[in-house]
Amino acid sequence: MSSSKKSKAPQLSDQEVQQTYSRLQGDLQNLASKIGELEQEAEEHVLVLSTLNEALAEEPDRKCFRLIGGVLVERTVQDVVPALQTNRDGIRKVIASLTEQYKAKEGDFEKFKGEYNIRPAGKV
């Protein structure tokens, strides 16, 4: 009787447990990959902004080129800097959101591993 109260997890077959484990693990890897990708993009934005801020201080009407949707457009530094700052801030918000999702998924994954007593093969 106490075992039925303790075990809230639905009974899954071994194959279903393995599929769920693989899916959760894949989801975590995909999120981590996307976070890394976006962090690299944010870092590129910071690098470009640091260069353009120097130009903005010295020569705000200096022309620069920006790739928008696969089209190279000519703008001035003073036009481009605010747009890049907005993009960088947006990327940072997405990174924060994905990081929260990752932590929640990781919690679900750990809970799943605990419910089904799953341990890595080397740690018995």
C-alpha positions, 0 to 999 in steps of 0.5 A, spaced: 500 500 500 505 504 501 509 503 495 503 505 491 503 512 494 510 513 493 510 511 486 506 516 482 510 515 476 506 512 470 509 505 469 512 505 462 515 499 459 523 499 458 523 501 451 518 507 453 523 509 459 529 509 454 525 513 448 523 518 454 530 519 456 533 520 449 528 525 448 529 529 454 537 528 453 536 531 446 532 536 448 537 539 453 543 538 448 539 542 443 537 548 448 545 548 450 547 548 443 542 554 441 544 558 447 552 557 445 550 559 438 546 565 441 552 567 446 557 567 440 552 571 436 552 576 442 559 576 443 560 578 435 555 584 436 559 586 442 565 586 438 562 590 432 559 595 437 566 597 440 569 598 433 563 602 431 562 606 438 569 609 436 567 611 429 561 614 432 565 618 437 569 621 431 565 621 425 558 619 426 556 620 419 561 615 416 558 610 412 558 603 414 555 597 411 550 592 414 547 585 412 540 585 412 536 579 410 542 577 405 542 584 402 548 589 404 545 596 405 549 602 406 548 606 412 551 611 417 554 609 423 549 613 427 544 609 424 547 602 425 549 603 432 542 603 435 539 597 431 545 593 433 544 595 440 537 593 440 539 586 437 544 585 442 539 586 447 534 582 444 539 576 443 541 577 451 533 576 453 533 570 448 539 567 452 536 568 459 529 565 457 533 559 454 537 558 460 531 558 464 528 553 459 534 549 460 534 549 467 527 547 468 528 541 463 534 539 467 530 539 473 525 535 469 530 530 467 533 529 473 526 528 476 525 523 471 532 519 472 530 519 480 523 516 478 525 510 474 532 510 478 536 511 472 544 512 473 549 512 468 552 506 466 559 507 469 556 509 476 553 503 479 
